[in-house]
Amino acid sequence: MTWIDTHAHLDDPRFAADLPAALARAAAAGVARVLTIGVDLATSRAAVRLAEAYPQLAAVVGIQPNHAAEAAPGDFEQVVELARHPRVVAVGETGLDRHWDRAPFALQLDFFAKHLALARACGKPVVVHCREAEADVVEALRADFAAHGPVAGVMHSFSGDAATAVACVGLGLHVSFAGMLTYKTAESVRAAAKAVPLDRLLVETDSPYLAPVPMRGKRNEPAFVAHTGAALAGVVGVSVADLAAATTANARRLFGLPPDA
Ligand code: NI
């Protein structure tokens, strides 16, 4: 079986001591490719450096909504430059977050629109972060797509309900599930997964955060994506092999990944 971890923060200091070993464990678990993603200019640069250093990695660059307020003038323009790098396969993470409320909402909306425009301009998909802002994200995407045309992309680490998942699929987006799907209390996340067609599902770890059961509590790492994939297969009612094949094909198509690492 082959998996693709579509969202990991491999620049995180928690990988500084053992990244090559973690990537070897991922390969042994069948993880052919990992997308490593930035949340600000510095981590976006780090993602590109990692993707240059390791052939099985690809980079995603952007300024995450919780980091929008601390972005210096000119940071986004440098993300625009980075987005054209051949090892960069998507723009993000971007979106809206009402949970942490670390940046004024109007500023988050402004950055979200700028990332969507960038994705459109460079012909790469967008990776959307959404935390307790589901209605806002759907509304922002709808308005933006109506005005400027649709952008391909993914709702990452989906934590909304089934109706939101259906709305996102209706907008042409993919929906990616992380470790939360495996948590006992996350019944609404599993209901959302059931509402997504197999050809729009993706899996991710969001490493180093929120490891799936049975690794919950440990530092998350790309090898663990297979646990989330197995749980997702059970939720949507297909074999683990079929779920792995579908999510891997979906990731390769969405992000334009070559068939082998
Ligand atoms: Ni993330």
Residues whose N, C-alpha, C, O or C-beta is under 5 A from the ligand:
A	BS01	NI	none
